[in-house]
C-alpha cells in the first residue's frame, strides 16, 4: 500500500497538468494540490483542472490551488514541472512543502542541478552554474529529496488550467545515486496506478542525457529558424550541423559515463518520423516566453569545458540562440559572457 497521500504539483502547464489529471482522476484517496499563479490559479480554483481524454471526453479534477505553500503544509510527494528559467524563483516555495520524508519528482527538460551528485568520475559533485548559478536551487531542494524523471509524453494547454491532446504516457524515474529503493518503487506504483507507463532506471542520468541528446539541437535550431523539425532535417546543411553538435555531446557523455551508442542519423530518423511539429522552445519564442536554453545547451557547454572536450559547434549553437533570445527579451543579458 502506498504511503503517498499528499501530492502537490508545482507547475500546472501541459506536462504538470497531465500528472494532475491522471493522478487526480485515478486516485480518490489522495489530497491533490497545486502551486499556481495568475489565470491558472484563478481557473483551477473556479473549475478544478479540466482535461480531455483520448476519446474526447472532458473531465474536471478537483484540487486545492494556491500560490502560498503555507496553505498546504508538508507533502509526501512534490512533482516539479516548471520551465527551467522559473525554477530558481520558485525553489524556496518548493522548500516550504518539504518534510524529512518528502520526495521531489523533478519532471523537467534538460540537465538538472543535482545531475552530478550521484555520479562518480571526473564530474563527481560538479555544481552546474548554468542551471543554478548561486546554488539557491540546491539549497532549497536538497538532492536527498530528489527523484529524477524523464518525461516521454506531450500535451497542450490551450487555456490556463485546461489540458488536451495528450499523446504518450511513458515516464522513466530513478534515484540520483542509482540503484533501487523503497521510495522509487512506491512512486512508480502510484504513477502506474494513475495510468502512466513507468520504468525505474538504475542510472537515471543516462536516460536524462539520452533525451537531451535528441532535443538539444531541435529546440534551439527551431527557435532560430522558426521552422518545424521536419524542415530542419530536410535541409542537409542544417541536419549536418545538428549531427556535429550531437557528436560533441556524445563525446562528453562518453567521458562522464553516460555512453550513447546510437549515431545521430538514427536519432534523426526517429525525430523525422514524428512529422511536422513545433518544439517547445519554438512555441515559447512565439509566445514571448523565456527559453530553456541553459538546461539544454548552456549546461552541456559547461560540462564540456570542465572535461576539456572541444565543443565548437555547441558553442556556436549556444551563442547564436542566446543572442537571438536576448534581442527578443527572452534570455537575460547577464548570462551572455561565456
N, C-alpha and C positions, 0 to 999 in steps of 0.2 A: 504493500500500500504506500502511495506517495505521501511524503511529509510536506509537500509543497501545497500550501493553501492560499497564501497571499502573494499575488503576482502583480507587478507594476510594469507597464510598457512605457518606456521613455523614447519618444519619437514616433508618433502615430501617423506616419506617412504611408506610402504604399506598402513597404515591407513590414514595418511595425504594425500597420493595420491588419495585415494577414495574420500575424501572430495573435493579435487581439481577437480577430474574427473567429479563427479556428479554435483557440483555447476557450473563449467565452461561449461559443456555440456547443462545444463538446463536453465541457466540464461545468456542471451546475453547482458543484461543491467548492469552487474556488472563489476567493474575493479578488476580482479583477479591477484594476485601476489603471489610470493613465496620467502621465505628466504632459500637459499640453498648454499651448498659448493661443491667443488671438482667436480667429474664426474656428480653428479646430477645437479649442476648448469650448467655445460657445455652442457649437453644433453637437459635440459629444454630450454636453450637459443637457441639451434640449431633446436630443433624439437617441442617444446612445451611438454606438458605432454602426453605421449602415454598410452592409456588404452584399454583393450579388454573387451567387454561386454559379457553377458551370452550366446549370440548367436555366439560368436567368431569373431565378427566384431571389427576391430581396429579403434580407434578414436584418433585424435590429438586435445588437448585443448590448445589454445594459452594463455599464461600468461606472466607477467613480472617477470623475475627471476633475483635475485641479492643477493649478500652477504652483502650489505650495506643498512641498513634501511633508511638512508638519501635519497636514491633514490626513496623511496615510500611515505614518509611522514606519517601523522596520518591516521589511518584506522578506519572504522566503526566496523569491526569485525576482530579479530585475532584468528585463530584456531591453537592451540599449540598441536602438536602430535609428540613430540620428545621422545626419551628414557630417563628415569629418570636420568641416570648419566650425560646426556648432558645439563640438564635444567639450572643448576647453571651458566654454562659458557655462555649460550645464553640468560639468563634473561635480561641483560642490552640491548641487541638488541631488545627484545620484548618491553621493556620500551620505546625505541625510536619510536615505532609505535603507542604509546598511545596519545590520546586526552582525555579531561574530559568525553566524551560520549562513548569512545571505549569499546566494550565488548570483553573480552578474554575468549574464549571457551576452557577449558582445557580438551583435549581428550587424557588422558594418563592412563597407568596402575597404580594400587595401590592407596595408601592413599596420597593425595596431601598436600602441606604445609599449605593450608588455611582451612583444614578439620574442625578444632575446632573453627574457627572464627564465625560460625553461630550456634553453639550448646551451650546449657545450661548444667548445672550439674557440675560434678567433673572435667571435662576436658575443661570447657569453656575457650577459648582463649589460650589453650595449644600450645606452639611452639614446633614443631617436629624437633629435632636435626638430626634425621636420614635422613630426606629429605631436610632440609635447615639448616645446622649446623651453618652458620654465619648470617642467616637472610637476605642474599642477594636477594633471590628469592622474599621474602615477600616485601622487599623494592622496588624491580624493578617492581613487578606485584601486586599492592595492591588488596586486596580482593574485594574492591568496584567495580573493573572492571570485576570480575570473574563470569562466569557461570560454574558449574560442568557438566561433560559429561561422561556417561558410554557407552562404545562402544561395541556392540554385532555384530560384523562382522569380517570377515577375508579376507585377500588378499595376494598376493605375488608380490614382486618386483624383478623379476629375473635379471634386469639390472637397473642401476640408471635412474630414470625418466620414468619408464615403470611399469604399474600396470595391473595385470591379475588375473584370478581365484578368482574373488570376490564372497564371499558367505555371505549372510545375509545383512541386511541394517538397523538394529534396533539401535536407539540411545535413551538414557534417559538423559534429561538435567534438570537442576534446579538451583535455587538460593541458595547460601551458607546459607542464613538466612531462607530458606524455603519459602513456600507460592508461590503466583502468582506475576507476574509483567508484565508490558508492554514489557520490553526488552526480557524476556524469551519467550514470545509469538511471538514476532517479529522474533527472531532467529528460533524458532520452525517452523514457517510458511515458512521461507526461506529454511530450510532444507527439509521440507515436499515437497515443490515445486521442490526441487532438486532431489527428488527420494528416500529420506530416510523415514523410518517408525519411527516416533518420539513420545515419551511420555514425557510430562512435569511432573516431580516428585515434590510433595510437601515436600519431605525430601530426597534430593539427597545423603546425607551422608549414608543413609540406603542402597541405591542402590549401592553406591561405596563399602560399606562394604560387601554386599552380593556377589558381583562379586569377590572381594578379597578373601572371604571365600572359593570360589571354586577353585581359581588358585594359592593361596599362598603355597599350597603343591605340586601340579602337576608340577609347574615350577621348583622349586629348586630340587625336587626329580628326575625329569627327567634329569636335568643338572648333578646331582651327579652320576646317574646310566647310563646315555647315552641311555636311553630307552624311548619308546613311552608310552603314557598314558594307553593304554590297557594292556601292560606288567606290569606296576606299579600296576594296580588294580587287575590283575590276580594273583599276589603274595600276599597271605593273611597276611604275616608278614608286608610287606611294606604298604599294604592298611590299616591295623590296626594302624600303626604308623601315617599315614596321618589322619586317623579319630581322633586320640588322639590330634594331632596338631589343627585340626578343632574345637574340643570341647573346647580347651583353648581359641581359638579366638572367639568362640561363647560366652563364659563366659565374655570375655572382652566387646564384643558388647552389650550383655545384660545389663552390668553395666553402659555403657555410652549412652544407649538409642537407639542403633541400633540392635534391637532384631531379631534374626534368629530363626524361629520356625521349619525349616526343620532339619532333622537329617543327619549326614554325609553319611549314607548308601544311602539315597535318592539322595543326590548330586552325589555320586559316580556313581549311575545308569545313571544319565544324562550324565556324562562325558564318561562312558563306552559306551554309545550309539553312541558316536561320532566316535568310532573305533580307529584305529591306527593313531595317529598323533603326531608330534613333537611340543612341547610347544615353545613359543617364546624364553624362556631362553635357552633351549637346542639348538635352532638354533643360538643364539648369541654365546654360547660356541663353537659350531662347526665352526663358522665364525671368532672366535677370537675377539669378541666384548665385551665391558664391560657389565656386567649383572645388571638387575634392582632389586637387592636383597634388598636394603634399603627400597624402596617403597612397596615391597610385604611382607617382613618378618621383617626386622630390625625395621620398624616403629611400627609393632604390638607388638614386644617385648618391645619397649619403652613405649607404651601406657599401656601395662600390668604392667610394673614396676611402672608407675605413679599411677595406680589404686590398686596396691598391690595385683594383681592377679597372682598366681603362673603359670609360663609358662615353665616347664622343657622340654617339647617336642619341643616347639617353639625355646627355647634356643639351643637345640641340632641341630635342622634343620638349624638355623642361623649360628651357629659355624661351622658345617661341610661344608656347602655350601660356607661360607666365606673363609675358609681355602683352599678349592679346587680352588676357583676363584683367590685367592691371589697367589697360586702356579702357576697359568696359566697366571698371569698378567692381570686378568680381573676384579680386585677389589682392591682398594687402601689399602696398608698396614696400613696406619694411622687410618683406621676405625676398626681395629681388636682389640679393647681394652675393649669392653663391657664384 
